[in-house]
Amino acid sequence: MSAESHPTLPPVRLHSDAELARDALVAPLFARAVRLARWAGPGTRVDIGGELVAEQLPEAAAVLGLDAADEDSAGYAGQAWRVAVDTGLVDVTEPEEDVEEDAGQGGGQGAGQGGGEGIREGAAEGGEERFGTAAPGEDLALVTSGAPGDVLDLWLAALDTVLADAAVPDLDGLVDALDAGGEIDFDQLDWNPGREADFLDGVLANLYLLTVTEGGAADRPVPLPVLAASMVVPDGMGEPTDAVLEQVSDAMMRLDDQFRQLEPIGLVEFRPVDEELMAEAEGPLEAETASAADDEDVSRYGMVRLTPLGLYGIRARMLEAGVEAPAVGELADKGADALLDAVSFYPESAAQAEIEQWLAGRELPAAVAELLAAARGDDEGGPLRRLRCQQALAPAGPEAEPAVRAVLDDAELGGLARVWLAERGVVDVPAPDPEMVFWLTVDTIAAQLAADGETEELPLLMETLTAHHAGFFEQVWRVEHPATAYVLEAMGRLHPDKKAAKEARKAAFKARSRRP
C-alpha cells in the first residue's frame, strides 16, 4: 500500500486483540485452513510447490464438509490448503526434482510440459511416482495455545495469500495466455501483476479511509460504484465522460470478483452485484444510475463494508507500508504533550475518545495539571492544543479545580481557566483584564480556524466574541499573540458586519506592520 496517497489518516477504533482473534478463528477460509492442517499426515501427498495432488482434493473437501458433487468444492479445498501452507499451519516437504532422470525415463515429457505435473507424469512412466509429504506445522499449536496476537499474525499471513490470489485473473485467461514455453504472456493477458496488486491495495485503502473518516462509512456499507469511481474518476472532474463511466463499470466487475474472494477470510462483508442486473444490461453496467437510485436499487450494484477484523488487517498493511494510520487508545501511555499534539488533528469525536482513554488510567488532579502544562506554547499549534485541552477538561469534576485555579494568572491559560470555572458556577473568580480577553479571543478563533477551517458557523462566533467590546479592533491589533494578524485577516473576510470587517482589515495591516 502506498504511503503517498494518505500520509496521515484519521484514527480507527479497533476491537480488542482478543475479540479480533476470535473473529479470525471463525473466518470461514481460515477455519478451513486450520482443519486441513490438523488433517495433514503421513498419507498426505503434495506436488511441486506444496499443492495437494488432485486425487486428494475430494478427500480434503470431505474433511471440510463440502459437497463432493459441487464442482467448486475442490477449488475451495485447494485454496484452504494454500493458506495453511503459506501461514505455516502445515509443513510440506516437496518431491525431489530430478529433471534429467525423469526426462530419460519419460522420453523428455517432463521437460516438454514444464512444471511439476510433467515431472510427476514422467516419473510415473518409469514405474515410480514421486510425491512430497505434509504434516501439521509448529504454528498450528498457536491456534489453541497462542496469545491473541499470535492468532492475528497467522491471520495476517493468510490475508496476504488471499490478496495475492484475488489480484490474479481467472484461470481460463491464464491458460489462454501461456506461450509455447509454458510462460505467461502478460501482453496478451493485458495484466500486470504489480499494477493489479496496487489497484486492489488502493481500493482497500480508499475503503478504509471512507470507514474511518468522521461521518464516513463506519457502520454502513459502501456502494461498489462509489468505490470503483474513487479509483477511476479523476479528481475535480465534473460530469464523467462515457469513457470514464465505462472504466468505472469495468472496475466494478473486477471488484465484484475480488470481494467475493476476500469475504471468506473475514476482511469484508459483501453483497455482490445482482446477477439479474448483469443479465439485464446489454452493455457495461451504467454505474452512474446508482448514485441517483434509492437505497434498494443502489444495493443491486454491490455493497461492501470492512469488518472490524478487516479494519485491523488493512491498518496493519498500511503501517507496514509506512503509512501513518493511528488507532484510538494507542496514546494512553504517552505524555500529555504527545496526546495534545496528536489529537489536535483528529476529528472531534475521535479526539474526545482518545482523551477519555488517556484520562482513564490517571489520577485526575495530576492529569489535569499535565494537560494544562502541555497546552502552553506560542508556536503555530498552540491554539489548537489549548482547544483540545479545553475539551479534555470539559467532563472533569471538582477534583480538577485546584489544578485549574493554579493557572489563573498564566497569560496563555488564564482565560481558559476562567471559562472552565465560570461554567461550573464558581463565584470567586477574578475578572480578566482586557488584554487577557483580547488574547483569548484571538486564540479561540485561531484554534477554530486550525481545527475546521472557515466554516459557516465561524462568522457568528466572530460576531459574538467582538460585539461586547467597544473599540475592539482599535485595541486587538496590539495583542501579543503570534496569530493576531492571521485572525484579523480572517475576520476581514468573514465577519458578517461590513463595517466590522473593514475595521478588521485595517487592524490586520497594523498588526502585520508591528511585527518585525
C-alpha distance (Angstrom), angle and dihedral (degrees) to the residues before:
residue distance angle dihedral
M1 . . .
S2 3.76 . .
A3 3.78 119.4 .
E4 3.79 91.5 -157.1
S5 3.80 98.7 69.2
H6 3.79 97.7 62.7
P7 3.84 110.0 7.7
T8 3.82 91.6 178.1
L9 3.79 123.3 24.3
P10 3.81 131.7 -170.1
P11 3.81 112.8 -95.1
V12 3.79 118.8 -90.6
R13 3.78 124.2 -137.3
L14 3.79 106.0 -131.7
H15 3.77 129.9 -166.5
S16 3.79 116.8 -119.6
D17 3.79 118.9 -80.5
A18 3.81 89.3 -111.8
E19 3.81 92.2 55.3
L20 3.80 91.9 45.0
A21 3.80 92.2 49.0
R22 3.80 89.8 53.1
D23 3.80 89.1 51.0
A24 3.81 90.1 50.4
L25 3.80 93.4 51.5
V26 3.80 92.8 53.8
A27 3.81 95.7 44.2
P28 3.84 100.7 119.1
L29 3.80 98.0 -128.1
F30 3.81 95.0 44.2
A31 3.82 90.9 46.8
R32 3.83 89.6 51.6
A33 3.81 90.7 50.5
V34 3.81 89.9 53.1
R35 3.82 91.8 49.6
L36 3.80 92.1 51.0
A37 3.80 91.0 47.6
R38 3.81 89.3 56.1
W39 3.81 90.0 47.1
A40 3.81 94.7 51.7
G41 3.80 113.9 105.5
P42 3.80 147.2 127.4
G43 3.79 92.6 -44.2
T44 3.80 95.0 52.1
R45 3.81 112.8 108.6
V46 3.79 126.3 -163.5
D47 3.77 136.2 -173.8
I48 3.78 131.5 -138.5
G49 3.81 105.7 -54.0
G50 3.80 93.0 32.2
E51 3.82 95.0 -87.6
L52 3.79 118.1 149.2
V53 3.80 111.5 -104.8
A54 3.78 112.4 -105.1
E55 3.80 92.7 -113.0
Q56 3.81 91.2 62.0
L57 3.79 97.7 48.9
P58 3.84 93.3 85.7
E59 3.80 89.9 52.4
A60 3.82 90.7 48.4
A61 3.81 89.6 49.0
A62 3.80 89.6 52.1
V63 3.82 90.4 51.5
L64 3.78 87.5 55.3
G65 3.78 92.0 49.8
L66 3.79 93.1 -114.9
D67 3.77 122.1 152.5
A68 3.80 108.6 -100.2
A69 3.80 89.7 -152.4
D70 3.80 90.9 60.3
E71 3.80 108.7 94.8
D72 3.81 90.2 -147.8
S73 3.82 94.6 57.6
A74 3.80 94.3 86.7
G75 3.80 90.2 50.9
Y76 3.81 92.0 51.0
A77 3.79 90.3 49.0
G78 3.80 91.7 48.5
Q79 3.79 91.8 50.6
A80 3.81 92.3 49.3
W81 3.81 89.5 49.7
R82 3.82 91.7 51.8
V83 3.80 89.6 51.9
A84 3.81 90.9 49.3
V85 3.81 91.4 51.3
D86 3.81 96.1 43.5
T87 3.80 93.4 49.2
G88 3.81 95.0 48.6
L89 3.80 93.5 -112.7
V90 3.81 85.3 122.1
D91 3.80 128.3 37.1
V92 3.79 114.8 -150.4
T93 3.77 131.3 -166.5
E94 3.77 107.0 -156.7
P95 3.81 121.9 -142.3
E96 3.77 115.0 -94.2
E97 3.77 113.7 -98.5
D98 3.79 111.4 -133.7
V99 3.77 102.0 164.1
E100 3.80 96.2 170.6
E101 3.82 94.1 52.2
D102 3.78 93.3 43.9
A103 3.77 92.7 45.9
G104 3.79 89.7 53.4
Q105 3.79 93.2 49.4
G106 3.80 95.2 42.3
G107 3.78 101.1 41.7
G108 3.81 94.4 -108.1
Q109 3.80 92.3 -55.4
G110 3.81 93.7 131.2
A111 3.76 94.2 53.6
G112 3.78 92.2 43.7
Q113 3.81 95.2 54.3
G114 3.78 97.9 35.3
G115 3.83 126.1 -150.9
G116 3.81 131.2 53.8
E117 3.82 96.3 -56.2
G118 3.79 93.3 63.5
I119 3.80 92.1 46.7
R120 3.80 91.3 49.8
E121 3.81 93.2 49.4
G122 3.79 91.2 46.9
A123 3.77 90.6 51.8
A124 3.79 90.7 48.7
E125 3.80 91.9 56.5
G126 3.76 88.6 54.9
G127 3.79 89.6 58.3
E128 3.82 100.1 -101.5
E129 3.81 125.3 81.6
R130 3.78 115.3 -154.8
F131 3.80 123.6 -143.4
G132 3.75 135.7 166.9
T133 3.78 124.5 -128.2
A134 3.79 135.5 -125.1
A135 3.78 136.4 -156.7
P136 3.80 137.0 172.3
G137 3.80 110.0 -75.0
E138 3.77 126.8 -126.8
D139 3.80 90.5 -109.7
L140 3.80 91.7 62.3
A141 3.81 88.8 79.7
L142 3.81 89.2 61.9
V143 3.80 89.7 68.2
T144 3.80 91.2 70.7
S145 3.81 104.9 17.8
G146 3.80 103.9 29.4
A147 3.78 128.3 96.2
P148 3.83 119.1 -98.6
G149 3.79 88.4 -100.7
D150 3.81 90.4 57.5
V151 3.81 91.2 53.5
L152 3.79 91.0 48.0
D153 3.81 90.9 51.1
L154 3.80 89.2 54.6
W155 3.79 90.6 47.9
L156 3.82 91.6 50.4
A157 3.80 89.3 53.5
A158 3.81 88.3 50.9
L159 3.80 89.7 49.7
D160 3.81 90.5 54.8
T161 3.79 89.6 55.4
V162 3.80 93.8 48.1
L163 3.80 93.2 47.2
A164 3.81 90.3 50.6
D165 3.82 90.0 50.9
A166 3.82 92.1 46.6
A167 3.81 90.9 55.6
V168 3.83 91.3 57.4
P169 3.82 118.5 90.5
D170 3.79 121.3 -121.9
L171 3.80 117.6 -66.0
D172 3.79 94.0 -114.2
G173 3.78 89.7 60.7
L174 3.79 91.0 49.6
V175 3.80 93.0 51.0
D176 3.79 91.6 50.1
A177 3.81 89.8 51.3
L178 3.81 96.6 53.3
D179 3.76 111.9 114.0
A180 3.82 125.4 -146.6
G181 3.78 91.9 -83.9
G182 3.79 94.8 54.1
E183 3.82 93.6 -105.4
I184 3.81 123.2 129.9
D185 3.79 114.6 -106.5
F186 3.81 99.0 -144.5
D187 3.81 92.4 -174.9
Q188 3.80 91.4 58.9
L189 3.80 91.1 44.8
D190 3.82 92.0 47.7
W191 3.78 87.3 -140.2
N192 3.75 129.3 126.6
P193 3.83 112.8 -168.2
G194 3.79 94.3 -150.3
R195 3.78 93.2 45.9
E196 3.81 92.4 49.2
A197 3.81 92.1 49.2
D198 3.80 90.4 48.6
F199 3.81 90.6 49.4
L200 3.80 92.7 53.0
D201 3.81 91.7 44.8
G202 3.81 89.3 50.9
V203 3.80 92.1 50.3
L204 3.80 91.9 50.7
A205 3.81 91.1 46.3
N206 3.81 90.3 53.1
L207 3.81 91.2 47.1
Y208 3.81 88.7 50.6
L209 3.80 91.3 49.9
L210 3.81 92.2 49.2
T211 3.79 88.1 51.2
V212 3.80 100.5 48.4
T213 3.81 98.1 38.3
E214 3.79 111.6 102.9
G215 3.78 107.8 -100.7
G216 3.80 88.5 18.0
A217 3.78 132.4 120.4
A218 3.80 101.5 -67.1
D219 3.81 93.9 129.9
R220 3.77 103.0 21.8
P221 3.79 135.1 56.6
V222 3.79 125.0 -103.9
P223 3.82 118.7 -124.1
L224 3.79 111.0 -114.0
P225 3.85 92.4 -127.5
V226 3.82 89.7 57.8
L227 3.79 91.4 52.2
A228 3.79 93.2 44.9
A229 3.81 91.5 48.3
S230 3.82 90.3 51.8
M231 3.80 87.9 63.1
V232 3.80 98.9 40.1
V233 3.81 113.0 29.1
P234 3.84 110.9 82.1
D235 3.80 117.3 -121.4
G236 3.77 112.1 -94.7
M237 3.81 95.2 20.1
G238 3.79 111.8 142.3
E239 3.80 113.8 -162.9
P240 3.83 108.6 8.9
T241 3.79 116.0 -122.5
D242 3.80 122.0 -120.8
A243 3.78 89.1 -105.1
V244 3.80 91.8 54.2
L245 3.81 91.6 46.5
E246 3.79 89.2 53.0
Q247 3.81 89.3 52.4
V248 3.81 89.3 50.6
S249 3.80 89.3 51.5
D250 3.81 91.6 50.1
A251 3.81 90.7 48.2
M252 3.82 90.2 50.2
M253 3.78 91.6 56.0
R254 3.81 91.9 47.5
L255 3.79 89.9 50.6
D256 3.79 91.7 46.7
D257 3.80 89.4 58.9
Q258 3.81 94.0 42.0
F259 3.80 96.6 48.6
R260 3.81 89.7 50.0
Q261 3.81 86.0 60.3
L262 3.81 94.5 44.0
E263 3.80 97.9 49.9
P264 3.85 96.9 72.9
I265 3.81 92.2 59.2
G266 3.81 89.4 57.6
L267 3.80 96.8 -111.2
V268 3.81 97.6 120.9
E269 3.75 144.6 9.7
F270 3.79 105.0 -129.6
R271 3.77 137.6 -171.7
P272 3.82 106.9 -166.6
V273 3.78 125.9 -136.2
D274 3.81 109.1 -79.2
E275 3.81 107.4 -97.6
E276 3.81 90.6 -147.3
L277 3.80 88.1 56.0
M278 3.80 90.5 54.3
A279 3.80 90.6 47.3
E280 3.82 91.1 50.4
A281 3.82 93.3 50.3
E282 3.80 112.0 92.6
G283 3.80 92.1 -164.8
P284 3.81 134.9 -0.4
L285 3.79 115.1 -18.0
E286 3.78 109.7 -93.2
A287 3.78 95.9 -123.0
E288 3.79 94.1 179.6
T289 3.81 91.0 70.0
A290 3.79 90.1 64.7
S291 3.78 92.4 69.4
A292 3.78 92.4 56.5
A293 3.81 97.8 41.3
D294 3.78 127.0 92.8
D295 3.81 121.5 -98.5
E296 3.80 94.3 -91.2
D297 3.80 92.4 51.6
V298 3.81 93.0 45.5
S299 3.79 90.7 55.1
R300 3.82 89.5 60.6
Y301 3.82 87.9 68.5
G302 3.79 91.1 59.1
M303 3.81 132.4 -88.2
V304 3.78 129.0 -142.4
R305 3.79 135.8 -175.0
L306 3.79 131.2 179.8
T307 3.78 111.7 -120.6
P308 3.83 119.9 -135.4
L309 3.81 86.0 -100.6
G310 3.80 89.2 48.9
L311 3.80 91.5 53.5
Y312 3.79 88.7 52.2
G313 3.80 92.1 48.2
I314 3.79 97.6 48.0
R315 3.80 91.3 45.3
A316 3.81 90.1 51.9
R317 3.81 90.5 52.6
M318 3.81 91.0 47.5
L319 3.79 92.1 51.6
E320 3.80 89.5 50.0
A321 3.82 88.7 52.5
G322 3.81 91.5 52.2
V323 3.81 97.3 -103.6
E324 3.78 114.9 144.6
A325 3.81 102.4 -124.1
P326 3.82 109.8 163.6
A327 3.79 125.1 -161.8
V328 3.79 126.5 -148.2
G329 3.80 109.4 -103.5
E330 3.79 99.5 27.3
L331 3.82 90.6 105.7
A332 3.82 93.9 56.9
D333 3.82 92.4 104.5
K334 3.82 95.9 41.2
G335 3.78 128.0 96.1
A336 3.80 123.5 -94.3
D337 3.81 90.8 -105.1
A338 3.82 91.7 58.6
L339 3.80 90.4 44.3
L340 3.80 96.1 53.0
D341 3.80 93.5 42.2
A342 3.81 90.7 53.3
V343 3.81 100.9 41.2
S344 3.79 91.0 47.2
F345 3.81 86.3 81.8
Y346 3.81 98.0 38.9
P347 3.81 123.3 101.4
E348 3.81 108.5 -96.1
S349 3.82 97.3 -105.2
A350 3.81 92.4 47.6
A351 3.81 90.9 47.2
Q352 3.80 90.6 52.3
A353 3.81 91.9 48.6
E354 3.81 91.5 50.3
I355 3.81 91.9 48.1
E356 3.81 92.1 49.2
Q357 3.80 91.2 53.6
W358 3.80 90.4 47.5
L359 3.82 92.0 51.8
A360 3.81 93.7 44.8
G361 3.80 93.3 72.8
R362 3.80 97.7 46.7
E363 3.78 142.1 71.5
L364 3.80 103.4 -101.8
P365 3.83 101.2 -133.0
A366 3.80 92.7 51.7
A367 3.81 91.8 42.4
V368 3.81 92.1 52.2
A369 3.80 91.6 50.3
E370 3.81 90.1 49.9
L371 3.81 92.1 49.2
L372 3.79 92.6 49.9
A373 3.80 91.8 49.2
A374 3.82 90.6 50.2
A375 3.81 91.3 49.7
R376 3.79 92.8 64.8
G377 3.77 121.7 98.6
D378 3.80 141.7 102.9
D379 3.81 93.4 -135.6
E380 3.80 122.9 115.7
G381 3.82 92.6 -94.4
G382 3.81 94.4 50.6
P383 3.84 98.6 94.5
L384 3.80 93.5 51.2
R385 3.82 91.6 46.5
R386 3.80 89.3 54.3
L387 3.81 90.9 48.7
R388 3.82 90.8 52.8
C389 3.80 89.5 45.1
Q390 3.80 88.9 53.8
Q391 3.80 89.2 51.4
A392 3.80 90.4 49.4
L393 3.80 91.6 52.6
A394 3.82 94.5 46.1
P395 3.84 96.7 90.1
A396 3.81 94.6 38.7
G397 3.80 117.3 117.8
P398 3.83 134.3 -145.1
E399 3.81 92.6 -64.1
A400 3.82 87.8 72.9
E401 3.80 93.9 56.5
P402 3.84 99.2 89.5
A403 3.81 92.1 54.6
V404 3.81 91.2 46.8
R405 3.81 93.1 48.4
A406 3.79 89.4 51.6
V407 3.83 90.8 69.7
L408 3.83 99.0 46.4
D409 3.79 91.1 110.3
D410 3.81 94.2 44.4
A411 3.81 110.8 114.6
E412 3.83 92.9 -141.0
L413 3.80 100.9 35.0
G414 3.79 103.7 29.8
G415 3.80 93.8 87.9
L416 3.81 92.6 47.9
A417 3.81 90.0 49.5
R418 3.82 92.5 51.3
V419 3.80 91.8 50.6
W420 3.82 90.7 51.3
L421 3.80 93.3 48.7
A422 3.81 93.9 44.6
E423 3.80 91.2 52.1
R424 3.81 87.8 58.6
G425 3.79 94.6 50.1
V426 3.80 96.3 -110.5
V427 3.82 106.4 163.1
D428 3.81 106.3 -169.5
V429 3.80 95.2 69.4
P430 3.83 115.8 130.1
A431 3.79 114.0 -121.3
P432 3.80 115.0 -109.0
D433 3.78 119.7 -112.7
P434 3.84 117.7 -115.6
E435 3.79 92.9 -102.7
M436 3.81 91.2 57.7
V437 3.83 90.9 47.9
F438 3.80 92.0 52.6
W439 3.80 91.9 44.2
L440 3.82 91.6 50.9
T441 3.82 90.5 49.0
V442 3.79 91.8 53.6
D443 3.81 91.7 44.7
T444 3.81 93.0 49.3
I445 3.80 94.7 51.0
A446 3.81 91.7 43.7
A447 3.81 89.3 53.3
Q448 3.81 92.6 49.9
L449 3.79 91.5 49.0
A450 3.80 90.5 50.3
A451 3.80 93.4 46.5
D452 3.80 102.5 43.7
G453 3.79 109.4 0.7
E454 3.80 121.9 -134.4
T455 3.80 99.5 -17.4
E456 3.80 127.0 178.3
E457 3.81 89.8 -108.2
L458 3.80 95.5 53.7
P459 3.85 97.3 80.3
L460 3.81 90.1 55.8
L461 3.81 90.3 49.7
M462 3.80 89.7 51.2
E463 3.78 91.6 50.4
T464 3.80 92.2 47.6
L465 3.80 94.1 49.4
T466 3.80 95.3 48.3
A467 3.84 102.9 35.9
H468 3.79 96.7 81.7
H469 3.80 97.0 52.2
A470 3.79 118.3 79.3
G471 3.79 111.1 -144.0
F472 3.80 91.6 10.8
F473 3.82 96.2 155.7
E474 3.80 92.0 44.7
Q475 3.78 89.4 63.0
V476 3.80 109.0 24.8
W477 3.81 95.3 72.9
R478 3.81 88.5 69.3
V479 3.84 93.1 59.3
E480 3.80 112.8 123.3
H481 3.78 96.5 -129.7
P482 3.82 123.0 123.0
A483 3.83 91.1 -133.2
T484 3.82 98.0 49.1
A485 3.81 96.9 106.9
Y486 3.80 92.6 40.3
V487 3.82 92.0 52.2
L488 3.81 93.1 46.3
E489 3.80 91.1 51.1
A490 3.81 88.9 52.6
M491 3.80 89.5 49.7
G492 3.78 89.4 51.5
R493 3.81 88.8 57.9
L494 3.78 100.6 37.7
H495 3.80 111.5 27.6
P496 3.83 107.0 116.9
D497 3.83 92.9 -141.6
K498 3.82 109.0 78.2
K499 3.79 93.6 -152.7
A500 3.80 92.0 50.1
A501 3.81 90.1 46.8
K502 3.80 90.3 54.3
E503 3.80 91.1 49.1
A504 3.80 89.4 49.3
R505 3.81 91.3 54.8
K506 3.81 91.0 51.1
A507 3.80 90.6 48.0
A508 3.80 90.5 49.3
F509 3.81 90.3 54.9
K510 3.81 90.0 51.5
A511 3.79 91.9 48.2
R512 3.81 91.2 50.3
S513 3.82 91.4 48.3
R514 3.78 91.3 49.1
R515 3.78 96.4 55.6
P516 3.82 117.2 81.8
